């Protein structure tokens, strides 16, 4: 299993293959297409990330000490962004997720190429995933 930092470095390397942002956006969209569809039964209000202009659903499954995320969105770029985050963070321990330093977005220049509302939505996605990490860290200590 690759570390969170190793996966981030892979994404940075993938982005370096593209010279213009049209191609980079296409790559982001492709990341969204890699997400497994979420059943309609899970597309409920409780699973919507607050703070995103688009609707983004996020579900965390905890198994064998690891968190795995399922995500979906009704907007293609947003779906790609949450797809990137799930690729980076899924399959890691709650502690690794909660304490992760997500540097890949800055390294690929993502922040300056997102609208303010999309950038806020991205921060809301990260916050929710890290919150799941913290919540499951607490549950682990209680077990």
N, C-alpha and C positions, 0 to 999 in steps of 0.2 A: 504494500500500500504506500502510495506516495504521500509526502507531507503536504500540508496546506501551502507552504512556501514553494515546494517543487511544482505544484500544479499552477500556482500563480506565475512562476517563471516560464512554464510552458505556454501559458496564454500570452505573456509578454512576447515570447519568441514568435508565436503565431502572428501577432499583430505587426511585428517588424517585417513580415513578408509583404505587407501591403503598404503602398506608398501614399494612397489617398484615402480620405475618410469615407468615400462612397463604398469602396471595397471593404473597409473596416466595419461599416454599418451592415454590409451584407454578411460578414462573418458573425456579427452579433445576432443577426436574424437567424442565421443557421444554428447558433447555439440554442435559440428558443425552439427551433424545429426538432432538436434532439430530446427535448423534454417529453416524457411519457404523459399522455393525456390524463387529466384528473377526472374522475367520474363526477357526473352532475350532482350526485348525493353529497360530495365533499365541497362543492362550490357554494358554501353557505357563508353567511355574514361573519360567523366566528373565525373563519379562515381567511378573511380579507385583511390585507395589510393596510392599516390606517396611515394616511399621509401620502398615498399614491394617487395621482390624478386618474390613472387608468385603474381598472380593477385587477388586483393581483391576489391570487390565492396561494397560501403557503401552509403546508402540512409537514409536521416533523414526526418521524417515526423513530422510536428508540428501541434498539435491539442489540444485545450482546455488547453493551457499553458504548455503542456508536449511535450517532444521530444521522438519519438520512432524510433529506428534504424532497418533497414533491411540490411542484409549483406550476402555475399557469397564469396567463394574463390574456385580456381581451385586446391588447395592443402588441403588435409584432416586435417593436424595438424593446418595449418593456419586458416582454416575454424572453427576449434574448438576454437582457440584463439579469433577470432573475435566473435564467438558465446558466449564465456564467457563474453566478454566486453559488448555485446548487452544485455545480461541477467542482468548485473550489472547496466548499465546506462539507458536503455530504461524505459520510463514511468515516468521520472523525469523532473523537470523544467530545462530550459537552465542554470539558475544560479547554481542549484545543480550540474549539469554535469560539467560546466566550473570550479567550485570551488572544485570538488571532489578530495579526497586524495585516490588514488587507491593503497591500501596497500596489497591487497590479493596476488598479484603476488610474492612479496618479502616473505610473510609469508609462502607460499606453496613451496618456493624455485625454482620458475619457471625460474628466470633469469639464474641460473647456469646450467640449463638443456636444454637451447635453444642454437642453433648455433648463432654466432654473427649476421648473416644475418636475422635470424628469430627474434632475440631480437630487432634488428633495425626496422623490420617490425611491431612488436608489439608496439613499441614506436610511429611509424608513425600512427598506428590505433588509439591509445589513443589521440595523438595530433589532428587528424582529428575530432574525436568525441568531444573533448573539444572545438575545433574551431567552430563546429556547435553550441555548447552551447553558446559561446561568441557571435556568429553572431545573434542567436535568442534572446539573452539578449538585444542586441542593437536594434533589430527590435521591441521588446516589449516596449522599452523606447520611440520609435518613434511613436508608435500607440496612 
